[in-house]
Amino acid sequence: MIIEPIILEVEKMNVYGIKKLPFNKNNSLVVMFHGFTGNHIEANRLFADLEKKILEEGIGTLRFDYRYHGDSDGYFEDFSLSAALIDAEHIMEHVLSDNRINHGKIGVIGLSLGGAVAIYISSRYDISTLVLWSAVSKNWFRKKLEIVNSVKDEYIHLYGAYRIKREKMLDIATFNIDEYLPRIKAPTLIIHARDDQAVTIDDPKYTYSKLTSKKKILWLERGGHTFSHYDIKKYVIEKTTEWFKKYLEK
């Protein structure tokens, strides 16, 4: 097992991550894109525990924090989706510069807002497969734009101690997901709980309808936004690992 910390300089700021490779050469790899206010471990340790399972299958991983999140530089209130997309591009270029990775066997997964990042990356790079967990789509962005338009203050206060600059939320809310969904060629697995209150079922339904690649949607009757039950989380990780194994086998 090769374990390497990653520090990438992006616009004079540091993006931190960790890469794990089972082999010295010809590794397949999954890149993980976390959600809004999340990090490379994710809620309920979703990304950390998924990593363990796919490493057992001989598939490498790369987890990282966008700027303004987790261990990476910046304060959350300055986060924008545009910044996350730039970070993701730098991560992908780092992956493609590593000759130990099989560039024809790269998968990506996105949780929540990370789903939009994963969709963007999958539309621009030669990705073998895409997985979307509780991923945002057109309805979520529309609702966020309504919030932006209703607030005139400099900051929008979110849940807990989080706040974000209004102009940055506007950047997020005006992301045009329709520009990228039709370009995706990779087989795509969508997993979504029907009782998700953060991203309602209209979003995965919309994404599924716009995808032209091979696709599958797996509905959960419960689990909420981050699969907050042991058995449900275990099931989601098992099904996701099976999907990656199917499309990233050597």
NORNORSUL-V496250 format. One record per residue. N is the residue number from 1. RES is the residue in three letters. D_LAST is the distance of its C-alpha to the last C-alpha in Angstrom with 2 decimals. Layout:
n res d_last
N RES D_LAST
N RES D_LAST
This chain:
n res d_last
1 MET 17.36
2 ILE 18.37
3 ILE 20.70
4 GLU 22.33
5 PRO 25.06
6 ILE 25.16
7 ILE 28.45
8 LEU 28.51
9 GLU 31.88
10 VAL 32.29
11 GLU 35.77
12 LYS 37.30
13 MET 35.81
14 ASN 33.11
15 VAL 29.92
16 TYR 28.53
17 GLY 25.09
18 ILE 22.69
19 LYS 19.13
20 LYS 17.14
21 LEU 14.13
22 PRO 12.90
23 PHE 12.21
24 ASN 14.25
25 LYS 11.71
26 ASN 8.38
27 ASN 8.42
28 SER 7.45
29 LEU 11.02
30 VAL 13.63
31 VAL 17.09
32 MET 19.99
33 PHE 23.30
34 HIS 26.24
35 GLY 29.38
36 PHE 32.99
37 THR 34.65
38 GLY 31.42
39 ASN 29.36
40 HIS 26.00
41 ILE 26.71
42 GLU 28.07
43 ALA 30.59
44 ASN 30.24
45 ARG 27.54
46 LEU 25.08
47 PHE 22.66
48 ALA 23.15
49 ASP 22.51
50 LEU 19.46
51 GLU 18.05
52 LYS 18.73
53 LYS 16.89
54 ILE 13.61
55 LEU 13.81
56 GLU 14.29
57 GLU 10.88
58 GLY 9.39
59 ILE 9.47
60 GLY 12.15
61 THR 15.28
62 LEU 18.19
63 ARG 21.49
64 PHE 24.72
65 ASP 28.26
66 TYR 29.73
67 ARG 33.01
68 TYR 35.86
69 HIS 33.68
70 GLY 32.81
71 ASP 32.96
72 SER 32.84
73 ASP 36.11
74 GLY 38.62
75 TYR 40.50
76 PHE 39.09
77 GLU 42.06
78 ASP 40.92
79 PHE 37.44
80 SER 36.58
81 LEU 33.59
82 SER 33.87
83 ALA 33.39
84 ALA 30.27
85 LEU 28.75
86 ILE 29.63
87 ASP 28.09
88 ALA 24.83
89 GLU 24.85
90 HIS 25.45
91 ILE 22.55
92 MET 20.19
93 GLU 21.75
94 HIS 21.26
95 VAL 17.50
96 LEU 17.43
97 SER 19.63
98 ASP 17.30
99 ASN 15.60
100 ARG 13.50
101 ILE 11.50
102 ASN 8.99
103 HIS 11.57
104 GLY 9.71
105 LYS 7.83
106 ILE 11.14
107 GLY 12.90
108 VAL 16.59
109 ILE 19.07
110 GLY 22.84
111 LEU 25.69
112 SER 29.11
113 LEU 30.07
114 GLY 26.60
115 GLY 25.59
116 ALA 27.67
117 VAL 26.00
118 ALA 22.50
119 ILE 23.90
120 TYR 25.43
121 ILE 22.32
122 SER 20.23
123 SER 23.07
124 ARG 23.05
125 TYR 19.51
126 ASP 16.45
127 ILE 14.80
128 SER 11.89
129 THR 13.80
130 LEU 17.09
131 VAL 18.81
132 LEU 22.59
133 TRP 24.61
134 SER 28.38
135 ALA 28.02
136 VAL 31.14
137 SER 32.04
138 LYS 35.22
139 ASN 37.58
140 TRP 36.79
141 PHE 37.47
142 ARG 40.65
143 LYS 41.92
144 LYS 41.32
145 LEU 43.27
146 GLU 46.10
147 ILE 46.21
148 VAL 46.33
149 ASN 49.13
150 SER 51.10
151 VAL 51.07
152 LYS 53.26
153 ASP 52.84
154 GLU 50.77
155 TYR 48.40
156 ILE 46.79
157 HIS 46.69
158 LEU 43.69
159 TYR 43.31
160 GLY 44.12
161 ALA 44.91
162 TYR 42.70
163 ARG 44.30
164 ILE 43.09
165 LYS 45.07
166 ARG 46.01
167 GLU 44.83
168 LYS 41.36
169 MET 41.18
170 LEU 42.31
171 ASP 39.36
172 ILE 37.05
173 ALA 39.04
174 THR 39.08
175 PHE 35.32
176 ASN 34.81
177 ILE 31.67
178 ASP 32.58
179 GLU 31.80
180 TYR 28.09
181 LEU 27.11
182 PRO 27.50
183 ARG 25.28
184 ILE 22.11
185 LYS 19.62
186 ALA 16.72
187 PRO 16.64
188 THR 18.86
189 LEU 19.76
190 ILE 23.29
191 ILE 24.73
192 HIS 28.46
193 ALA 31.42
194 ARG 34.54
195 ASP 36.75
196 ASP 35.19
197 GLN 38.33
198 ALA 36.78
199 VAL 34.69
200 THR 36.18
201 ILE 34.57
202 ASP 35.82
203 ASP 33.05
204 PRO 29.93
205 LYS 31.86
206 TYR 32.51
207 THR 28.97
208 TYR 27.74
209 SER 30.53
210 LYS 29.69
211 LEU 25.96
212 THR 25.31
213 SER 21.53
214 LYS 20.05
215 LYS 21.37
216 LYS 22.24
217 ILE 24.88
218 LEU 25.33
219 TRP 28.94
220 LEU 30.24
221 GLU 33.96
222 ARG 34.36
223 GLY 32.75
224 GLY 34.20
225 HIS 32.52
226 THR 30.44
227 PHE 29.95
228 SER 32.85
229 HIS 32.84
230 TYR 30.92
231 ASP 29.80
232 ILE 28.85
233 LYS 26.85
234 LYS 25.01
235 TYR 24.35
236 VAL 23.11
237 ILE 20.65
238 GLU 19.40
239 LYS 19.01
240 THR 17.34
241 THR 14.77
242 GLU 14.14
243 TRP 13.83
244 PHE 11.35
245 LYS 9.17
246 LYS 9.65
247 TYR 8.86
248 LEU 6.31
249 GLU 3.79
250 LYS 0.00
